[in-house]
């Protein structure tokens, strides 16, 4: 049994549970239960605060964990980064009141900076020879300048809307962050096998994300041109139709490029174009 630590609530929780579900791993979270076994896979999920996950994995209480890179770097626990998961992306930035005329890092000298990430901030300030006071706060860091607690803040930024609503502006990006799968350095061989299967399932889900399966009828003399537009994973599948001079062509296309390509396909004579979601894609 592999024990995986997961954030108990929030966006990271939701995206992690989606990833497990799309990997056909059935876990039913309960508000009353912190440790929940999967019904159909040798995994049990331990629900925790996100800032506890690095220590729990480093100590071996959990074998692996899904955690934001910002929390992992801040806690400085000894655990391995197994995989970058490509979701829950954000950045850690310095932000100041919107009305301030900002001309560079020297502005922060002598200022008080409110943050929930004092370790990352201290390393950044030391590296850039900035002498500022770090004021540690949990919760709503962004309100600190408005109530006079601090001159500016160092906090997570996603869309930036929270900064705007608090009359702040982002001036320095210190680090970018995303969800990480981290692991205890001393996993047994049996647990490594389970982890390998878990990673295989995660990869199949992520490979399918953003891709669509496209099927169309195309004149035979246009097949070479269509193949250049739709290379697929290796090459398109082409099947002759009963009607002479026509074939059915099947391939994989990125969803974000579909509308750019569809007009070109129609110009080449493509008909009966079907676009189908891909649930899993194994490369």
C-alpha positions, 0 to 999 in steps of 0.5 A: 500500500502506497500512502499519498498525502493530499491537501485537504481542501482548496484548488490543489485538492480539487485538481489532485482528486480529478487526476486520481479519478481520471486515472481510475483510482476511486477515493471517496473523501470524508470530512470525518476521515483523514486517511481514506483507502482507494477502492480499486488500487493499492493507495491510501490518501492522507488529507492534510494542510498543504504546509504539513505535507513536505514534513510528513513525506520527508519523515516517511509518515506518507510515502509521496505527496502532492504539494505546491512548489512554493510550500516545498521550497519554503519548508526545506524538507528532505524529500525527492521531487518525483514529478512536476504535475503541470497544474495549480500554477502560480507565482510568488511576487512582491507587490506594493501600493498601486500609487507608488512610483517603483524604480527597482529593488532598492525601494524595499530597503527599510520597508516592512514586508508582510508574507507567509513565506519568510524563508523564500523572501529572506533568501531573495532579499539576501541574494539582492542585498536588500535590507528589509523587515520581514513581518510573518502573517498567516491568512489575508496577507494582501490587506496588510498595507491597507491596515498599516501592518506593512508597507508591501507584501510578498505572496502568491499571485494567480490571476492578480485580481486579489491584488487589484481589489486591494489596490496593489500592483505586482512589481517583482516575480521571485519564483514560479510554482506548480503542483509537485509530486514529492516522495520519501527518499527511502521507498521500498521496492514494492512501493516503487512498483506501485508508484511507477504504475501510478505515474504511468496512469497520471501520464496517460491522463495528462497526455490526453489533456488538450488533445482531440481525436479527429475523423474525416473523409478526404479525397485520396489525392489530398491525403499527403497535404492533410497528413502534413497538417495532421501528423498525429502521434506517428502518422494518421490512419487512412482507410479506403471508403467504398466510394472510389477516390475517397478515404477516411482519415483519423488523427490526433489534434491539439484542441487549441489549434483545431480552429486554425486548421479546420478551414484548411482541411475544408479547403482541401475537400475534407467532409464529415469531420468528427472531433471526439474527446480523448479520455486516455492517451498512452504513448 
